[in-house]
Amino acid sequence: MMGAKLGTIFARAGHEVVFSYARSEQKLKRLARNAGGKARAGTPREAAQDADAVLLAVHWLRFGDVLKQAGDLSGKVVVTCSMPMNKDNTKLVVAHTSSGAEQLAKKIPRARVVSAFGTVPSEVFFSVYERRRKAIRPSLVYCGDDRKSKNVAARLIRDVGFDPVDAGPLRIARYTEPFTMLIAQLAYEVKGGPKLAYRFERFK
Ligand SMILES: NC(=O)c1ccc[n+]([C@@H]2O[C@H](COP(=O)([O-])OP(=O)(O)OC[C@H]3O[C@@H](n4cnc5c(N)ncnc54)[C@H](OP(=O)(O)O)[C@@H]3O)[C@@H](O)[C@H]2O)c1
């Protein structure tokens, strides 16, 4: 859901995209075909090799496997939208004193990890992209410790149609990840449907 939709939008926004990591290669090829532009299917290693950015959009329990398949990520900008959820996606297994994003950064200490895109449901991405030329855009928080990776993430966030909100260092993912649980509650458990985004406003 996250990788397929964001990858499709990145490709339509003009980026060269490699879809990787699924049990069916046919699915990845179909995604690339439907995305159009400069999109193709590949292995996680091929996706990471020459990439300016890698989007990590897999279940928490798949981190070990996908990172092994991706190979050396030294120096790479790794944008994670993944949440540290238990097997049946009912609760966070890391929270308050750490976050999924920080745990990921520990696993790949030479990569430049930024947390972005995970605070909205995948269902809303195409609607946000379609309305990207409107004056008022929804917000999207992101956080990380590395300026370069944050600039790359902010550009991608803008390309999708959001207004990027820099929330500070990666440890702030301790708060953005539980915030996502609120968004999921509003999207899936409260009347109105899952095409939900949010907007912050500052008053003087
Ligand atoms: N969905 C949302 O709205 C949302 C919102 C915020 C954050 N997130 C987070 O984003 C991450 C991705 O969520 P998602 O909903 O996008 O998940 P998803 O649709 O299930 O996508 C996960 C990807 O991993 C692949 N995969 C799973 N098991 C595999 C295996 N054994 N071998 C190879 N590939 C495998 C899946 O391929 P297959 O086609 O083979 O299943 C799929 O391509 C999660 O950490 C989630 O918590 C999701």
The ligand as an SDF file (V2000), in Angstrom:
LIG
                    3D

 48 52  0  0  0  0  0  0  0  0999 V2000
   -0.9130    1.2310    4.9810 N   0  0  0  0  0  0  0  0  0  0  0  0
   -0.9000    2.3810    5.6070 C   0  0  0  0  0  0  0  0  0  0  0  0
   -1.8240    3.2000    5.4450 O   0  0  0  0  0  0  0  0  0  0  0  0
    0.2460    2.7480    6.5180 C   0  0  0  0  0  0  0  0  0  0  0  0
    0.2380    4.0230    7.1360 C   0  0  0  0  0  0  0  0  0  0  0  0
    1.3330    4.3900    7.9320 C   0  0  0  0  0  0  0  0  0  0  0  0
    2.3940    3.5240    8.0980 C   0  0  0  0  0  0  0  0  0  0  0  0
    2.3660    2.2830    7.5120 N   0  0  0  0  0  0  0  0  0  0  0  0
    3.5250    1.4040    7.7020 C   0  0  0  0  0  0  0  0  0  0  0  0
    4.1630    1.2360    6.4420 O   0  0  0  0  0  0  0  0  0  0  0  0
    4.7340   -0.0810    6.3610 C   0  0  0  0  0  0  0  0  0  0  0  0
    4.1840   -0.7740    5.1280 C   0  0  0  0  0  0  0  0  0  0  0  0
    2.7940   -0.9360    5.2880 O   0  0  0  0  0  0  0  0  0  0  0  0
    1.8510   -1.3110    4.0480 P   0  0  0  0  0  0  0  0  0  0  0  0
    0.4800   -1.1650    4.5470 O   0  0  0  0  0  0  0  0  0  0  0  0
    2.3060   -0.5610    2.8570 O   0  0  0  0  0  0  0  0  0  0  0  0
    2.1980   -2.8590    3.8940 O   0  0  0  0  0  0  0  0  0  0  0  0
    1.9650   -3.8150    2.6390 P   0  0  0  0  0  0  0  0  0  0  0  0
    0.9680   -3.2160    1.7170 O   0  0  0  0  0  0  0  0  0  0  0  0
    1.7010   -5.1590    3.1930 O   0  0  0  0  0  0  0  0  0  0  0  0
    3.3810   -3.7960    1.9010 O   0  0  0  0  0  0  0  0  0  0  0  0
    4.4690   -4.4820    2.4070 C   0  0  0  0  0  0  0  0  0  0  0  0
    5.3700   -4.9510    1.2830 C   0  0  0  0  0  0  0  0  0  0  0  0
    6.2480   -5.9670    1.8200 O   0  0  0  0  0  0  0  0  0  0  0  0
    6.1490   -7.1260    0.9890 C   0  0  0  0  0  0  0  0  0  0  0  0
    6.3660   -8.3540    1.7280 N   0  0  0  0  0  0  0  0  0  0  0  0
    5.7060   -8.7930    2.8270 C   0  0  0  0  0  0  0  0  0  0  0  0
    6.1880   -9.9970    3.2190 N   0  0  0  0  0  0  0  0  0  0  0  0
    7.1540  -10.3190    2.3190 C   0  0  0  0  0  0  0  0  0  0  0  0
    8.0150  -11.4330    2.1710 C   0  0  0  0  0  0  0  0  0  0  0  0
    7.9690  -12.4750    3.0220 N   0  0  0  0  0  0  0  0  0  0  0  0
    8.9000  -11.4320    1.1480 N   0  0  0  0  0  0  0  0  0  0  0  0
    8.9540  -10.4000    0.2700 C   0  0  0  0  0  0  0  0  0  0  0  0
    8.1560   -9.3170    0.3570 N   0  0  0  0  0  0  0  0  0  0  0  0
    7.2670   -9.2740    1.3720 C   0  0  0  0  0  0  0  0  0  0  0  0
    4.7370   -7.0730    0.4360 C   0  0  0  0  0  0  0  0  0  0  0  0
    4.6310   -7.8620   -0.7250 O   0  0  0  0  0  0  0  0  0  0  0  0
    3.4140   -8.8820   -0.9920 P   0  0  0  0  0  0  0  0  0  0  0  0
    2.6790   -8.3320   -2.1500 O   0  0  0  0  0  0  0  0  0  0  0  0
    4.0720  -10.1580   -1.3020 O   0  0  0  0  0  0  0  0  0  0  0  0
    2.5720   -8.9370    0.2410 O   0  0  0  0  0  0  0  0  0  0  0  0
    4.6110   -5.5910    0.1200 C   0  0  0  0  0  0  0  0  0  0  0  0
    5.2310   -5.2740   -1.0950 O   0  0  0  0  0  0  0  0  0  0  0  0
    4.3750   -0.7970    7.6630 C   0  0  0  0  0  0  0  0  0  0  0  0
    5.4540   -0.7220    8.5490 O   0  0  0  0  0  0  0  0  0  0  0  0
    3.1860    0.0100    8.1930 C   0  0  0  0  0  0  0  0  0  0  0  0
    3.1090   -0.0340    9.6020 O   0  0  0  0  0  0  0  0  0  0  0  0
    1.3210    1.8820    6.7270 C   0  0  0  0  0  0  0  0  0  0  0  0
  1  2  1  0
  2  3  2  0
  2  4  1  0
  4  5  1  0
  4 48  2  0
  5  6  2  0
  6  7  1  0
  7  8  2  0
  8  9  1  0
  8 48  1  0
  9 10  1  0
  9 46  1  0
 10 11  1  0
 11 12  1  0
 11 44  1  0
 12 13  1  0
 13 14  1  0
 14 15  2  0
 14 16  1  0
 14 17  1  0
 17 18  1  0
 18 19  2  0
 18 20  1  0
 18 21  1  0
 21 22  1  0
 22 23  1  0
 23 24  1  0
 23 42  1  0
 24 25  1  0
 25 26  1  0
 25 36  1  0
 26 27  1  0
 26 35  1  0
 27 28  2  0
 28 29  1  0
 29 30  1  0
 29 35  2  0
 30 31  1  0
 30 32  2  0
 32 33  1  0
 33 34  2  0
 34 35  1  0
 36 37  1  0
 36 42  1  0
 37 38  1  0
 38 39  2  0
 38 40  1  0
 38 41  1  0
 42 43  1  0
 44 45  1  0
 44 46  1  0
 46 47  1  0
M  CHG  2   8   1  16  -1
M  END
$$$$
